[in-house]
């Protein structure tokens, strides 16, 4: 067989694309994974050392998907012989009358997720280094914890190669022509494939526009902040401090989340779940720090053991849909082009299931999960002019 002919090409080697390629290779499909940057890189959404893994979601469908994800992450750990998940639990903080807080609690209860609701007295006893304002409530998702993201991405890519998969990094797509087969041209060669999976993160919108599909995707530049412990170890993973999500704390418009100090000794990762709109190739021109002011206010009031000025600020990109749900679907006109996009800053933990779904769509199989929340047709008013 011509080495440039493939059963499937996956475009974009972040965690979603890498997991898709891994599932395809497990299905014994000749698969090419193409990445425009030299791996590993920090230009997209999948870099960095840690992510939160949790079952606490407002929507039951994510919580149900997470049940399989935990199993698939454990399988990856076994196959790669590397630790990827560490259980810490996760605090959910919010006002008792907040609809989001109530939804999170309801989802945990309906899906029988091990959890605990803390009274203010219990919270103060368990977490003396965190200030819970009057009127705020707290619960714990006991299944939650930390995913070692860099390790996970490398493990998936290494296993993909071990299964016979081919990775071409440092190759930028110049053009692709829909059809049967699809022809894709990069700055290094021409490839043909029966199906194409696009998991290009912030670049998905511009790539798909070439096919006449205008998806309502917005790219945000996120400031990833690390805050210094006044007494090292106060919020450390070694002392079993949990992850947390603060639901619109202290008047913030978006959630605030954090992970125990772990990546950098003595620094705790606390971030705002939103950012400033940008273009992926021009993100360094965007220098807004409004979110850091919100975080400093939160840290000074809720985490008195941290310096309220960030010690380290890094960046990543979110690609956000209007409803913050993913896009997992076939192209409306070209059914052998599969789209995974709009992971909205909460997709990493779900990558094992997302990769499985995109693999199934590429192979013409019935998806393992109900995809109605993720179909493109929900954006029909946005699509009429393009299609």
Buried (B, 14 or more C-beta within 10 A) or exposed (E): EEEEEBBBBBBBBBBBBBBBBBBBBBBEBBBBBBBBBEBBBEBBBBBBBBBBBBBBBBEEBBBBBBEBBBEBBEEBBEBBEBEBBBEBBBBBBBBEEBEBBBBBBEBBEEBEBEBEBBEBEEBEEBBEBBBBEEEBBBBBBBBBBBBBBBBBBBBBBBBBBEBEBBBBBBBEBEEBEBEEBBBBEBEEEEBBBBBBBBBBBBBBBEBBEEBBBBBBBBBBBBBBBBBBBEEEBBBBBEEEBBBBBBBBBBEBEBBBBBBBBBBEEBBBBBBBBBBBEBEBEEBEEBEEBEBBEBBBBBBBEBBBBBBBEBBEEBBBBBBBBEEBBBBBBBBBEBEBBBBBBBBBBBBBBBBBBBBBBBBBBBBEEEBEBEBEBBBBEBBEEEBEEEE
